Amino acid sequence: MPSLAYWFSQQHDTYPLNWVARRTGLKDQFVTQNAVGPYMDLRTQQILWKPYNPLPVNALTPYGNVMLMQSKMKDAKVSATSDQLDNGLGIYALAAKDAHKPEASVMVWNYQGCSGIPPKTNCPTTAHDVTIDMTALPKNLAHGNLTVTAYRVDQNTSNFYSDPTNTDVSKANLHKVDERTVQPDNATFTYNANLEPNAVYLILLGKGPAEYTGSLQHTGSLQHR
């Protein structure tokens, strides 16, 4: 999903569209039941999750959690590059800042792609240990303490379907996997993460209100190595 949005954004006057909360069970934002039965495929009338009926309501799917991640991105895009792409597969990155507050965001993901029609068992499985260099941080993020917060979606995290027999809705929530205070070094902050196939990370940088003294002055950049 983030890859599709990324590729669309590289084209002129072409915009991605996220479907509404439910599109016949294909791109559901929520783990719920269809009106016609417990999570039925309307094309084949096959009940997909009968052993786990009823599914919980108001629980996000991984698709929904990635949409929630995207909503947390800041609004002013800055440079982001990756050196771990091979024929479209690998690590992608997006970075943005808030135009008025000392806040920035970075989304990275490991796109490994696999066609589901017909189902395949030889999907790419490359994992990446990534070092994310956030360089040339804006003036009001470049010095002093920062709060770094990270969220993750993968096959086991923020993912109801990692164990559908466990109906604890909390495991479907978007999980915060890191939150701590850090200090940039020479206007640079480095973050390390392990990305399993198709894992998505969101990293947020910010300062407390008492440390905010004005608007951001630098466009900033991100480099992944």
VMD Tcl script that draws the C-alpha trace (Angstrom):
set ca {
  {0.00 0.00 0.00}
  {2.67 2.64 0.83}
  {4.53 1.64 -2.34}
  {1.46 2.30 -4.51}
  {0.99 5.72 -2.90}
  {4.70 6.43 -3.39}
  {4.67 5.50 -7.08}
  {1.53 7.52 -7.73}
  {3.12 10.54 -6.06}
  {5.96 10.46 -8.59}
  {3.51 11.15 -11.44}
  {2.07 14.50 -12.48}
  {-1.59 15.06 -11.58}
  {-2.12 11.41 -10.65}
  {-3.40 10.65 -7.18}
  {-4.00 7.40 -5.27}
  {-7.44 6.60 -3.91}
  {-8.09 4.66 -0.72}
  {-11.38 2.81 -0.78}
  {-14.04 3.43 1.84}
  {-14.12 1.34 5.00}
  {-15.18 -1.80 3.13}
  {-14.82 -2.93 -0.45}
  {-16.25 -6.46 -0.60}
  {-13.69 -7.70 1.88}
  {-10.74 -6.89 -0.37}
  {-9.41 -3.69 1.18}
  {-11.14 -3.47 4.52}
  {-9.90 -0.85 6.94}
  {-11.58 -2.66 9.82}
  {-11.74 -6.28 10.96}
  {-15.51 -6.73 10.98}
  {-18.22 -8.93 9.53}
  {-19.96 -8.37 6.24}
  {-23.72 -7.86 6.43}
  {-24.19 -11.18 4.61}
  {-22.12 -13.25 7.00}
  {-18.83 -13.58 8.82}
  {-16.27 -12.04 6.49}
  {-17.65 -13.55 3.31}
  {-16.02 -13.21 -0.10}
  {-18.97 -11.76 -2.00}
  {-17.59 -12.97 -5.33}
  {-17.52 -16.66 -4.39}
  {-19.87 -16.70 -1.36}
  {-17.07 -18.44 0.51}
  {-16.90 -17.71 4.23}
  {-13.25 -16.93 4.81}
  {-13.07 -16.83 8.58}
  {-15.79 -19.24 9.72}
  {-13.66 -20.89 12.44}
  {-13.11 -17.49 14.05}
  {-16.67 -16.17 13.92}
  {-17.50 -13.64 15.20}
  {-14.65 -11.33 14.28}
  {-14.19 -8.30 16.55}
  {-15.58 -4.92 15.57}
  {-13.72 -1.60 15.57}
  {-10.36 -3.34 15.14}
  {-8.08 -2.12 12.38}
  {-6.62 -4.39 9.72}
  {-2.94 -3.94 8.78}
  {-4.25 -1.94 5.80}
  {-6.13 0.33 8.19}
  {-3.09 0.69 10.44}
  {-0.90 1.80 7.53}
  {-3.54 4.41 6.66}
  {-3.39 5.57 10.28}
  {0.41 5.77 10.00}
  {0.13 7.88 6.86}
  {-2.23 10.27 8.65}
  {0.53 10.94 11.21}
  {3.01 12.10 8.56}
  {3.78 15.83 8.55}
  {2.66 17.99 5.64}
  {5.82 19.47 4.08}
  {7.74 16.85 2.09}
  {11.55 16.88 2.25}
  {14.23 14.89 0.46}
  {14.51 11.16 1.16}
  {16.72 8.66 -0.67}
  {17.42 4.94 -0.37}
  {20.36 2.86 -1.57}
  {18.63 -0.48 -0.97}
  {16.39 -0.77 -4.04}
  {16.86 -3.47 -6.65}
  {14.44 -3.61 -9.58}
  {11.73 -1.97 -7.48}
  {12.16 -4.22 -4.44}
  {13.71 -3.18 -1.16}
  {13.66 -0.17 1.13}
  {11.59 2.92 0.34}
  {11.52 6.12 2.38}
  {9.40 9.26 2.70}
  {10.22 12.22 4.95}
  {8.32 15.35 5.88}
  {8.35 18.21 8.39}
  {5.74 20.42 9.98}
  {5.87 23.88 8.43}
  {5.32 25.63 11.76}
  {6.19 23.29 14.63}
  {9.46 21.52 15.53}
  {8.23 18.16 14.26}
  {9.34 15.76 11.53}
  {8.36 12.31 10.29}
  {9.96 9.49 8.34}
  {8.20 6.44 6.91}
  {10.30 3.51 5.71}
  {9.14 0.15 4.41}
  {10.54 -3.01 2.89}
  {8.56 -3.69 -0.27}
  {9.05 -7.28 -1.39}
  {5.92 -7.63 -3.50}
  {4.09 -10.82 -4.33}
  {1.21 -11.44 -6.67}
  {-1.71 -13.14 -4.96}
  {-3.38 -14.26 -8.21}
  {-2.74 -17.14 -8.37}
  {-1.31 -17.65 -4.85}
  {2.46 -18.02 -4.90}
  {4.81 -19.61 -2.40}
  {8.05 -18.22 -3.83}
  {7.52 -14.60 -2.78}
  {10.64 -12.52 -2.06}
  {11.70 -12.85 1.58}
  {14.60 -10.40 1.91}
  {14.80 -8.64 5.28}
  {16.86 -5.49 5.78}
  {18.67 -4.01 8.77}
  {18.46 -0.32 7.95}
  {20.31 2.73 9.20}
  {18.24 5.86 8.71}
  {20.31 9.05 8.71}
  {18.17 12.13 9.28}
  {20.60 14.86 8.27}
  {20.37 18.66 8.10}
  {17.60 18.70 10.66}
  {15.62 21.96 10.83}
  {17.00 24.56 13.22}
  {14.54 23.89 16.02}
  {15.16 20.13 15.84}
  {18.93 20.29 15.42}
  {19.87 20.91 19.05}
  {18.70 19.85 22.48}
  {16.51 16.95 23.48}
  {14.12 15.35 21.01}
  {11.38 12.82 21.56}
  {11.51 9.97 19.05}
  {8.44 7.78 18.67}
  {8.20 4.77 16.35}
  {5.25 2.69 15.12}
  {5.44 -0.60 13.24}
  {3.20 -2.78 11.09}
  {4.41 -6.21 10.01}
  {3.32 -9.84 9.93}
  {3.23 -10.02 13.73}
  {2.87 -6.41 14.93}
  {-0.25 -4.23 14.65}
  {-1.77 -7.19 12.85}
  {-4.96 -8.97 13.92}
  {-4.38 -11.74 11.41}
  {-1.11 -12.83 13.02}
  {-3.34 -15.05 15.18}
  {-7.02 -14.81 14.22}
  {-8.00 -17.31 16.93}
  {-6.96 -14.76 19.55}
  {-9.84 -12.29 19.61}
  {-8.05 -9.77 21.85}
  {-8.74 -6.60 19.86}
  {-5.71 -4.79 21.33}
  {-3.32 -6.80 19.16}
  {-4.96 -5.19 16.12}
  {-4.10 -1.68 17.34}
  {-1.27 0.34 15.83}
  {1.61 -0.51 18.15}
  {4.14 2.01 19.40}
  {7.43 0.10 19.45}
  {9.79 2.86 20.62}
  {9.57 6.12 22.54}
  {12.56 7.84 24.09}
  {14.49 11.09 24.44}
  {17.52 11.59 22.19}
  {19.98 14.33 21.28}
  {20.97 15.06 17.65}
  {24.66 15.10 16.81}
  {25.65 17.96 14.52}
  {22.04 18.37 13.32}
  {21.84 14.64 12.51}
  {19.88 11.83 14.12}
  {20.39 8.17 13.22}
  {17.80 5.45 13.75}
  {18.32 1.72 13.27}
  {15.52 -0.70 12.44}
  {15.01 -4.24 11.21}
  {12.45 -4.54 8.44}
  {11.06 -7.96 7.64}
  {9.43 -8.36 4.20}
  {6.73 -5.72 3.71}
  {7.19 -4.26 7.20}
  {6.39 -0.55 7.60}
  {7.97 1.81 10.14}
  {6.92 5.35 11.06}
  {9.38 7.50 13.01}
  {8.26 10.80 14.54}
  {10.59 13.48 15.91}
  {9.41 16.34 18.06}
  {10.06 18.64 21.01}
  {7.97 19.50 24.03}
  {6.03 22.78 23.94}
  {8.47 24.44 26.36}
  {11.33 23.96 23.90}
  {9.49 25.40 20.91}
  {10.81 28.86 20.04}
  {9.70 29.52 16.47}
  {9.10 28.15 12.99}
  {11.31 25.68 11.16}
  {13.93 27.26 8.95}
  {15.45 24.40 6.97}
  {13.98 21.98 4.47}
  {15.97 19.09 5.91}
  {16.74 15.77 4.27}
  {16.89 12.06 4.93}
  {19.36 9.53 3.66}
  {19.07 5.77 4.09}
  {22.12 3.57 3.85}
}
mol new
graphics top color blue
foreach p $ca { graphics top sphere $p radius 0.5 }
foreach p [lrange $ca 0 end-1] q [lrange $ca 1 end] { graphics top cylinder $p $q radius 0.2 }
display resetview
